[in-house]
Amino acid sequence: MAEISSRKSPVIVITGTPGTGKSTHAQLLAEESPIPLKHINVGDLVKEKGLHDGFDEEWQSYSVDEDKVLDELEPLASEGGIILDWHTCDIFPERWADLVVVLRCDHTQLWDRLEKRGYPLKKIQENNEAEIMNVVIDEARSSYAEEIVVELKSEGTEDLESNVSRIVQWIQAWRKDRGFTDQEM
């Protein structure tokens, strides 16, 4: 745990069912954060760095090699100052995460969002069912300490702005608790 306390910047995991607004939240947070944070879209990283075992035609997604993903992210997580944006979170070691944000969205709105993305019906149904059955929030709660898991509604611009503002306040408190000022990097 010593490595965590020495980090000057947190590791924030933003997770949720596909279509809940993870990337939008992470991008806005990176822009509005009082300290530099790097947004890492793990799905994009998997594609760019070939951290997969091929493409699954039926599900229209890559078969992720979790070991390769973790090896790629370990040095960045040790240093801190990153936002990990992915539809799952239990892959990330507990020691990495300082805050786990689980975004939630009404399933009818989620269905519309996924349809607009052109997802196959089977994938829309599976993701909708995952949202209804609380799959991601349950995964987060069983993988991380209760006090670092936050569930936030993500159904519109007002939610987005409010959520990012809350996370910015959390970053300021996290740094203050560790004796850092906003001037320190």
C-alpha positions in Angstrom: 0.0 0.0 0.0 3.0 2.4 0.3 3.0 3.1 -3.4 -0.6 4.4 -3.2 0.0 6.9 -0.4 3.0 8.3 -2.3 1.1 9.0 -5.5 0.4 12.7 -6.0 -2.6 12.0 -8.3 -5.4 9.4 -8.0 -6.4 6.5 -10.2 -10.1 6.9 -11.0 -12.1 4.1 -12.6 -15.2 5.1 -14.5 -17.3 2.1 -15.4 -20.8 1.2 -16.4 -22.8 -0.7 -18.9 -22.0 0.3 -22.5 -23.9 3.5 -23.4 -24.0 5.0 -19.9 -21.6 7.8 -20.7 -18.2 6.6 -19.5 -16.1 8.2 -22.2 -18.0 11.5 -22.1 -17.6 11.7 -18.3 -13.9 10.8 -18.5 -13.1 13.4 -21.2 -14.9 16.2 -19.4 -13.3 15.2 -16.1 -9.8 15.2 -17.7 -10.6 18.8 -19.0 -12.0 20.1 -15.7 -9.7 18.4 -13.2 -7.7 20.7 -11.0 -4.7 18.4 -11.7 -3.6 16.7 -14.9 -5.4 13.4 -15.4 -4.9 11.2 -18.5 -8.1 9.6 -19.9 -7.5 6.0 -20.9 -10.3 4.4 -22.8 -9.4 0.8 -22.2 -11.4 -0.5 -25.1 -9.5 1.8 -27.5 -6.2 0.7 -25.8 -7.0 -2.9 -26.4 -7.5 -2.2 -30.2 -4.5 0.1 -30.6 -2.0 -2.1 -28.8 -3.4 -5.5 -29.9 -4.2 -6.6 -26.3 -6.7 -9.2 -27.5 -7.0 -12.7 -28.9 -9.0 -11.6 -32.0 -12.4 -10.3 -33.0 -15.6 -12.1 -32.0 -18.0 -11.7 -35.0 -21.1 -12.8 -33.1 -20.6 -10.1 -30.3 -18.9 -7.6 -32.6 -16.1 -7.0 -30.0 -12.6 -8.0 -29.3 -11.7 -11.0 -27.0 -9.6 -9.1 -24.5 -6.4 -10.6 -23.1 -6.7 -9.3 -19.5 -3.1 -10.2 -18.6 -1.8 -8.0 -21.5 -4.1 -5.2 -20.5 -2.9 -5.3 -16.9 0.8 -5.5 -17.9 0.2 -2.4 -20.1 -1.6 -0.4 -17.4 0.5 -1.4 -14.4 3.2 1.4 -14.8 0.6 4.0 -15.4 -1.5 2.9 -12.4 1.5 2.9 -10.1 2.2 6.5 -11.0 -1.4 7.7 -10.8 -3.1 10.6 -12.5 -5.2 8.4 -14.8 -8.9 7.8 -15.5 -9.6 4.3 -16.6 -12.7 4.1 -18.7 -14.1 0.7 -19.3 -17.4 -1.3 -19.1 -16.0 -3.6 -16.4 -13.9 -2.9 -13.4 -13.1 -6.1 -11.5 -10.1 -6.8 -13.8 -8.3 -3.9 -12.1 -6.4 -4.7 -8.8 -8.0 -3.2 -5.7 -4.6 -1.4 -4.9 -4.9 0.6 -8.1 -8.3 2.3 -7.6 -8.8 5.4 -5.4 -12.3 6.0 -6.7 -14.6 3.7 -8.7 -17.5 5.6 -10.4 -20.3 3.4 -11.7 -22.6 5.2 -14.1 -26.2 4.1 -14.3 -28.9 4.8 -16.9 -32.6 4.0 -17.2 -32.7 0.8 -19.4 -35.2 2.3 -22.0 -32.8 5.3 -22.6 -29.9 2.9 -22.7 -31.6 0.8 -25.3 -32.1 3.9 -27.5 -28.4 4.9 -27.1 -27.2 1.5 -28.1 -29.5 1.3 -31.1 -28.1 4.7 -32.3 -24.6 3.2 -32.1 -25.7 0.4 -34.4 -25.2 -2.4 -31.9 -26.6 -5.8 -33.0 -29.9 -6.7 -31.2 -28.3 -9.5 -29.2 -25.7 -7.1 -27.8 -28.3 -4.4 -27.0 -30.4 -7.1 -25.1 -27.4 -8.4 -23.2 -26.2 -4.9 -22.1 -29.8 -3.8 -21.2 -30.2 -6.9 -19.1 -26.9 -6.2 -17.4 -28.1 -2.7 -16.5 -31.4 -4.0 -15.2 -29.7 -6.7 -13.1 -27.1 -4.3 -11.6 -24.2 -6.3 -13.0 -21.6 -3.6 -13.0 -22.5 -2.0 -9.6 -22.5 -5.5 -8.0 -19.1 -6.2 -9.6 -17.7 -2.9 -8.3 -19.1 -3.5 -4.8 -17.6 -7.0 -4.6 -14.2 -5.9 -5.9 -13.4 -2.7 -4.0 -13.8 -1.1 -0.6 -17.3 0.2 -0.1 -16.1 3.7 0.6 -14.5 4.2 -2.8 -17.4 3.0 -4.9 -19.9 5.7 -6.0 -23.0 5.0 -8.1 -24.1 8.0 -10.3 -27.1 8.6 -12.5 -26.1 9.4 -16.1 -29.2 10.2 -18.2 -28.4 13.7 -19.5 -26.2 16.8 -19.6 -27.3 18.0 -16.2 -26.2 14.6 -14.7 -22.9 14.8 -16.6 -22.0 18.2 -15.3 -23.1 17.4 -11.7 -21.2 14.1 -11.7 -18.0 15.7 -13.0 -18.3 18.5 -10.5 -18.6 15.9 -7.7 -15.6 14.0 -8.9 -13.6 17.3 -9.1 -14.5 18.0 -5.4 -13.5 14.4 -4.5 -10.0 15.0 -6.2 -9.5 18.2 -4.3 -10.4 16.4 -1.0 -8.2 13.4 -1.9 -5.2 15.6 -2.5 -5.9 17.7 0.7 -6.1 14.5 2.7 -2.6 13.7 1.5 -1.2 17.1 2.3 -1.0 18.4 -1.3 -2.0 21.8 -2.5 -3.5 22.5 -5.9 -0.2 24.2 -6.9 1.8 21.0 -6.4 1.9 18.6 -9.3 
